[in-house]
Structures are given as C-alpha cells and as structure tokens.
Amino acid sequence: MQLHGKEAMIVATITGKNTGKPLHGANLGYMGIDCEDGGQVQGDVEGRYFLVILTNCDVVVIARTKGYRGLGVHELG
C-alpha cells in the first residue's frame, strides 16, 4: 500500500473469530518499522477504532484484548 500526504487514518472494527461480533474494550496500536512513530487507541462506543498514522513510515498494526491471544499482526507499508 502506498499512501500520499502527511497522514492517513485506519478505521477498523475488531471482531471475535467465532462470533463475528465487535470486541469492545480492545486496544489497537501500531509501531513504526522504519521510523520512530507509534501509538494506540481505544474503540468508540460502536466498536470502531480510528488510528492516525504517518504516511512516510512502514508500520505494524497490533490488536489486543482480554481473553484472546495470537491475534493477527498486519504490516502496512
């Protein structure tokens, strides 16, 4: 994925693998691979997550919540 401009926004919903329902209270974060950027965000009341990232940085996005382990890690860049 190639992004242009100063920043981009990831809009995500984190759902349970078995139920497909939104997981409220999860944490969505990212770490820069080739830069020192990083951050995290909690979801809103509807289970959506809005994460602003810099476009000149490759990042790894990580989702975590209680009761789940081994959640997928996705690289954006």
N, CA, C and O atoms as a GROMACS GRO file, in nm:
protein
  308
    1MET      N    1   0.085  -0.116   0.000
    1MET     CA    2   0.000   0.000   0.000
    1MET      C    3   0.090   0.122   0.000
    1MET      O    4   0.182   0.132   0.082
    2GLN      N    5   0.066   0.213  -0.088
    2GLN     CA    6   0.143   0.336  -0.093
    2GLN      C    7   0.049   0.452  -0.065
    2GLN      O    8  -0.050   0.473  -0.136
    3LEU      N    9   0.081   0.528   0.038
    3LEU     CA   10  -0.002   0.640   0.078
    3LEU      C   11   0.069   0.770   0.045
    3LEU      O   12   0.191   0.778   0.049
    4HIS      N   13  -0.008   0.871   0.014
    4HIS     CA   14   0.048   1.003  -0.016
    4HIS      C   15  -0.008   1.104   0.082
    4HIS      O   16  -0.120   1.090   0.130
    5GLY      N   17   0.069   1.205   0.111
    5GLY     CA   18   0.024   1.307   0.204
    5GLY      C   19   0.092   1.293   0.337
    5GLY      O   20   0.182   1.210   0.352
    6LYS      N   21   0.051   1.372   0.434
    6LYS     CA   22   0.116   1.377   0.564
    6LYS      C   23   0.074   1.262   0.656
    6LYS      O   24   0.159   1.202   0.722
    7GLU      N   25  -0.055   1.232   0.662
    7GLU     CA   26  -0.102   1.124   0.748
    7GLU      C   27  -0.222   1.053   0.687
    7GLU      O   28  -0.289   1.106   0.598
    8ALA      N   29  -0.246   0.934   0.737
    8ALA     CA   30  -0.359   0.854   0.691
    8ALA      C   31  -0.434   0.805   0.814
    8ALA      O   32  -0.378   0.802   0.923
    9MET      N   33  -0.559   0.766   0.796
    9MET     CA   34  -0.637   0.715   0.908
    9MET      C   35  -0.682   0.572   0.878
    9MET      O   36  -0.740   0.544   0.773
   10ILE      N   37  -0.653   0.484   0.972
   10ILE     CA   38  -0.704   0.348   0.966
   10ILE      C   39  -0.834   0.346   1.044
   10ILE      O   40  -0.837   0.387   1.160
   11VAL      N   41  -0.941   0.300   0.983
   11VAL     CA   42  -1.069   0.284   1.052
   11VAL      C   43  -1.095   0.134   1.057
   11VAL      O   44  -1.104   0.068   0.953
   12ALA      N   45  -1.107   0.079   1.178
   12ALA     CA   46  -1.117  -0.066   1.193
   12ALA      C   47  -1.226  -0.103   1.292
   12ALA      O   48  -1.262  -0.024   1.379
   13THR      N   49  -1.277  -0.223   1.276
   13THR     CA   50  -1.362  -0.287   1.375
   13THR      C   51  -1.296  -0.419   1.408
   13THR      O   52  -1.264  -0.497   1.318
   14ILE      N   53  -1.275  -0.447   1.537
   14ILE     CA   54  -1.212  -0.571   1.579
   14ILE      C   55  -1.325  -0.665   1.622
   14ILE      O   56  -1.404  -0.633   1.711
   15THR      N   57  -1.330  -0.781   1.557
   15THR     CA   58  -1.439  -0.876   1.584
   15THR      C   59  -1.386  -1.009   1.635
   15THR      O   60  -1.271  -1.045   1.610
   16GLY      N   61  -1.471  -1.082   1.706
   16GLY     CA   62  -1.437  -1.215   1.754
   16GLY      C   63  -1.434  -1.313   1.638
   16GLY      O   64  -1.519  -1.307   1.549
   17LYS      N   65  -1.338  -1.403   1.639
   17LYS     CA   66  -1.324  -1.501   1.531
   17LYS      C   67  -1.447  -1.592   1.521
   17LYS      O   68  -1.494  -1.620   1.410
   18ASN      N   69  -1.499  -1.636   1.633
   18ASN     CA   70  -1.611  -1.730   1.632
   18ASN      C   71  -1.747  -1.663   1.619
   18ASN      O   72  -1.837  -1.718   1.555
   19THR      N   73  -1.762  -1.545   1.678
   19THR     CA   74  -1.893  -1.480   1.679
   19THR      C   75  -1.910  -1.378   1.568
   19THR      O   76  -2.021  -1.354   1.522
   20GLY      N   77  -1.800  -1.318   1.524
   20GLY     CA   78  -1.808  -1.211   1.424
   20GLY      C   79  -1.859  -1.080   1.482
   20GLY      O   80  -1.876  -0.983   1.408
   21LYS      N   81  -1.883  -1.077   1.613
   21LYS     CA   82  -1.933  -0.956   1.678
   21LYS      C   83  -1.817  -0.868   1.722
   21LYS      O   84  -1.709  -0.918   1.754
   22PRO      N   85  -1.839  -0.736   1.724
   22PRO     CA   86  -1.733  -0.644   1.768
   22PRO      C   87  -1.688  -0.674   1.910
   22PRO      O   88  -1.769  -0.706   1.997
   23LEU      N   89  -1.556  -0.665   1.933
   23LEU     CA   90  -1.498  -0.682   2.066
   23LEU      C   91  -1.476  -0.543   2.125
   23LEU      O   92  -1.384  -0.471   2.083
   24HIS      N   93  -1.558  -0.507   2.220
   24HIS     CA   94  -1.544  -0.377   2.284
   24HIS      C   95  -1.432  -0.384   2.388
   24HIS      O   96  -1.412  -0.487   2.452
   25GLY      N   97  -1.361  -0.275   2.404
   25GLY     CA   98  -1.254  -0.269   2.502
   25GLY      C   99  -1.120  -0.319   2.452
   25GLY      O  100  -1.025  -0.327   2.529
   26ALA      N  101  -1.111  -0.352   2.325
   26ALA     CA  102  -0.982  -0.394   2.270
   26ALA      C  103  -0.894  -0.272   2.252
   26ALA      O  104  -0.940  -0.158   2.260
   27ASN      N  105  -0.766  -0.296   2.229
   27ASN     CA  106  -0.669  -0.190   2.206
   27ASN      C  107  -0.608  -0.211   2.069
   27ASN      O  108  -0.564  -0.321   2.036
   28LEU      N  109  -0.605  -0.105   1.988
   28LEU     CA  110  -0.545  -0.110   1.855
   28LEU      C  111  -0.426  -0.016   1.857
   28LEU      O  112  -0.439   0.102   1.889
   29GLY      N  113  -0.310  -0.067   1.823
   29GLY     CA  114  -0.190   0.015   1.825
   29GLY      C  115  -0.102  -0.014   1.705
   29GLY      O  116  -0.128  -0.105   1.627
   30TYR      N  117   0.002   0.067   1.691
   30TYR     CA  118   0.097   0.044   1.584
   30TYR      C  119   0.236   0.086   1.629
   30TYR      O  120   0.253   0.168   1.718
   31MET      N  121   0.336   0.025   1.563
   31MET     CA  122   0.476   0.059   1.586
   31MET      C  123   0.541   0.080   1.451
   31MET      O  124   0.518   0.004   1.357
   32GLY      N  125   0.623   0.184   1.441
   32GLY     CA  126   0.695   0.210   1.318
   32GLY      C  127   0.806   0.109   1.297
   32GLY      O  128   0.874   0.071   1.392
   33ILE      N  129   0.824   0.064   1.174
   33ILE     CA  130   0.932  -0.028   1.139
   33ILE      C  131   1.055   0.050   1.096
   33ILE      O  132   1.166   0.020   1.139
   34ASP      N  133   1.035   0.151   1.013
   34ASP     CA  134   1.147   0.228   0.960
   34ASP      C  135   1.143   0.374   1.008
   34ASP      O  136   1.202   0.462   0.946
   35CYS      N  137   1.073   0.398   1.119
   35CYS     CA  138   1.066   0.531   1.178
   35CYS      C  139   1.039   0.513   1.328
   35CYS      O  140   1.020   0.400   1.375
   36GLU      N  141   1.038   0.620   1.401
   36GLU     CA  142   1.016   0.612   1.546
   36GLU      C  143   0.873   0.651   1.583
   36GLU      O  144   0.849   0.697   1.695
   37ASP      N  145   0.779   0.633   1.493
   37ASP     CA  146   0.640   0.667   1.518
   37ASP      C  147   0.570   0.548   1.584
   37ASP      O  148   0.614   0.434   1.569
   38GLY      N  149   0.464   0.574   1.656
   38GLY     CA  150   0.386   0.469   1.720
   38GLY      C  151   0.272   0.530   1.797
   38GLY      O  152   0.272   0.650   1.826
   39GLY      N  153   0.175   0.450   1.830
   39GLY     CA  154   0.061   0.499   1.906
   39GLY      C  155  -0.041   0.391   1.926
   39GLY      O  156  -0.027   0.279   1.877
   40GLN      N  157  -0.146   0.426   2.000
   40GLN     CA  158  -0.255   0.331   2.025
   40GLN      C  159  -0.383   0.408   2.049
   40GLN      O  160  -0.381   0.528   2.076
   41VAL      N  161  -0.495   0.336   2.039
   41VAL     CA  162  -0.625   0.400   2.056
   41VAL      C  163  -0.724   0.296   2.108
   41VAL      O  164  -0.713   0.177   2.079
   42GLN      N  165  -0.821   0.342   2.185
   42GLN     CA  166  -0.933   0.259   2.229
   42GLN      C  167  -1.048   0.282   2.132
   42GLN      O  168  -1.054   0.385   2.065
   43GLY      N  169  -1.139   0.188   2.125
   43GLY     CA  170  -1.253   0.199   2.035
   43GLY      C  171  -1.360   0.294   2.088
   43GLY      O  172  -1.363   0.326   2.207
   44ASP      N  173  -1.446   0.337   1.998
   44ASP     CA  174  -1.558   0.421   2.039
   44ASP      C  175  -1.673   0.333   2.085
   44ASP      O  176  -1.659   0.211   2.089
   45VAL      N  177  -1.786   0.392   2.120
   45VAL     CA  178  -1.900   0.315   2.175
   45VAL      C  179  -1.960   0.219   2.073
   45VAL      O  180  -2.032   0.126   2.112
   46GLU      N  181  -1.934   0.238   1.946
   46GLU     CA  182  -1.985   0.148   1.842
   46GLU      C  183  -1.882   0.042   1.802
   46GLU      O  184  -1.906  -0.036   1.710
   47GLY      N  185  -1.768   0.039   1.871
   47GLY     CA  186  -1.666  -0.061   1.843
   47GLY      C  187  -1.574  -0.028   1.727
   47GLY      O  188  -1.504  -0.115   1.676
   48ARG      N  189  -1.572   0.099   1.685
   48ARG     CA  190  -1.482   0.140   1.576
   48ARG      C  191  -1.355   0.200   1.635
   48ARG      O  192  -1.356   0.259   1.743
   49TYR      N  193  -1.246   0.183   1.562
   49TYR     CA  194  -1.115   0.233   1.603
   49TYR      C  195  -1.062   0.324   1.492
   49TYR      O  196  -1.060   0.286   1.375
   50PHE      N  197  -1.020   0.442   1.531
   50PHE     CA  198  -0.966   0.540   1.437
   50PHE      C  199  -0.821   0.564   1.475
   50PHE      O  200  -0.793   0.623   1.579
   51LEU      N  201  -0.729   0.520   1.391
   51LEU     CA  202  -0.586   0.528   1.420
   51LEU      C  203  -0.518   0.610   1.312
   51LEU      O  204  -0.516   0.570   1.196
   52VAL      N  205  -0.460   0.724   1.350
   52VAL     CA  206  -0.391   0.812   1.255
   52VAL      C  207  -0.244   0.773   1.251
   52VAL      O  208  -0.179   0.765   1.355
   53ILE      N  209  -0.192   0.748   1.130
   53ILE     CA  210  -0.050   0.712   1.113
   53ILE      C  211   0.014   0.804   1.010
   53ILE      O  212  -0.054   0.860   0.924
   54LEU      N  213   0.146   0.818   1.020
   54LEU     CA  214   0.220   0.895   0.921
   54LEU      C  215   0.233   0.814   0.794
   54LEU      O  216   0.247   0.692   0.800
   55THR      N  217   0.230   0.880   0.678
   55THR     CA  218   0.235   0.806   0.551
   55THR      C  219   0.377   0.775   0.506
   55THR      O  220   0.396   0.692   0.417
   56ASN      N  221   0.477   0.837   0.566
   56ASN     CA  222   0.615   0.811   0.524
   56ASN      C  223   0.681   0.708   0.615
   56ASN      O  224   0.803   0.709   0.632
   57CYS      N  225   0.602   0.620   0.673
   57CYS     CA  226   0.651   0.524   0.771
   57CYS      C  227   0.581   0.390   0.750
   57CYS      O  228   0.459   0.384   0.740
   58ASP      N  229   0.659   0.282   0.743
   58ASP     CA  230   0.600   0.148   0.741
   58ASP      C  231   0.570   0.110   0.886
   58ASP      O  232   0.654   0.130   0.974
   59VAL      N  233   0.452   0.056   0.911
   59VAL     CA  234   0.412   0.025   1.048
   59VAL      C  235   0.358  -0.117   1.060
   59VAL      O  236   0.317  -0.178   0.961
   60VAL      N  237   0.360  -0.168   1.182
   60VAL     CA  238   0.294  -0.294   1.218
   60VAL      C  239   0.175  -0.257   1.305
   60VAL      O  240   0.191  -0.182   1.401
   61VAL      N  241   0.056  -0.308   1.272
   61VAL     CA  242  -0.066  -0.279   1.347
   61VAL      C  243  -0.095  -0.401   1.435
   61VAL      O  244  -0.093  -0.515   1.389
   62ILE      N  245  -0.123  -0.374   1.564
   62ILE     CA  246  -0.144  -0.481   1.661
   62ILE      C  247  -0.277  -0.460   1.734
   62ILE      O  248  -0.304  -0.350   1.782
   63ALA      N  249  -0.360  -0.564   1.741
   63ALA     CA  250  -0.487  -0.559   1.813
   63ALA      C  251  -0.476  -0.653   1.932
   63ALA      O  252  -0.432  -0.767   1.920
   64ARG      N  253  -0.519  -0.602   2.050
   64ARG     CA  254  -0.514  -0.683   2.171
   64ARG      C  255  -0.644  -0.665   2.250
   64ARG      O  256  -0.703  -0.557   2.250
   65THR      N  257  -0.686  -0.773   2.316
   65THR     CA  258  -0.798  -0.765   2.410
   65THR      C  259  -0.791  -0.883   2.505
   65THR      O  260  -0.730  -0.986   2.474
   66LYS      N  261  -0.853  -0.869   2.621
   66LYS     CA  262  -0.854  -0.976   2.720
   66LYS      C  263  -0.928  -1.096   2.665
   66LYS      O  264  -1.028  -1.083   2.594
   67GLY      N  265  -0.877  -1.215   2.698
   67GLY     CA  266  -0.944  -1.338   2.658
   67GLY      C  267  -0.903  -1.390   2.521
   67GLY      O  268  -0.948  -1.496   2.479
   68TYR      N  269  -0.818  -1.315   2.451
   68TYR     CA  270  -0.772  -1.357   2.318
   68TYR      C  271  -0.620  -1.356   2.317
   68TYR      O  272  -0.557  -1.274   2.382
   69ARG      N  273  -0.565  -1.447   2.242
   69ARG     CA  274  -0.420  -1.447   2.222
   69ARG      C  275  -0.391  -1.485   2.078
   69ARG      O  276  -0.476  -1.544   2.010
   70GLY      N  277  -0.274  -1.452   2.034
   70GLY     CA  278  -0.235  -1.488   1.898
   70GLY      C  279  -0.313  -1.414   1.791
   70GLY      O  280  -0.333  -1.466   1.681
   71LEU      N  281  -0.357  -1.293   1.822
   71LEU     CA  282  -0.428  -1.215   1.720
   71LEU      C  283  -0.332  -1.182   1.606
   71LEU      O  284  -0.212  -1.167   1.628
   72GLY      N  285  -0.384  -1.171   1.489
   72GLY     CA  286  -0.301  -1.142   1.372
   72GLY      C  287  -0.235  -1.006   1.380
   72GLY      O  288  -0.293  -0.910   1.431
   73VAL      N  289  -0.114  -0.998   1.330
   73VAL     CA  290  -0.040  -0.872   1.319
   73VAL      C  291  -0.027  -0.842   1.172
   73VAL      O  292   0.020  -0.926   1.095
   74HIS      N  293  -0.067  -0.723   1.131
   74HIS     CA  294  -0.065  -0.686   0.991
   74HIS      C  295   0.033  -0.572   0.967
   74HIS      O  296   0.033  -0.473   1.039
   75GLU      N  297   0.116  -0.588   0.866
   75GLU     CA  298   0.212  -0.484   0.832
   75GLU      C  299   0.156  -0.398   0.722
   75GLU      O  300   0.106  -0.449   0.621
   76LEU      N  301   0.163  -0.268   0.741
   76LEU     CA  302   0.120  -0.172   0.639
   76LEU      C  303   0.242  -0.096   0.593
   76LEU      O  304   0.325  -0.055   0.675
   77GLY      N  305   0.255  -0.079   0.466
   77GLY     CA  306   0.369  -0.003   0.417
   77GLY      C  307   0.370   0.005   0.269
   77GLY      O  308   0.459   0.066   0.211
   0.00000   0.00000   0.00000
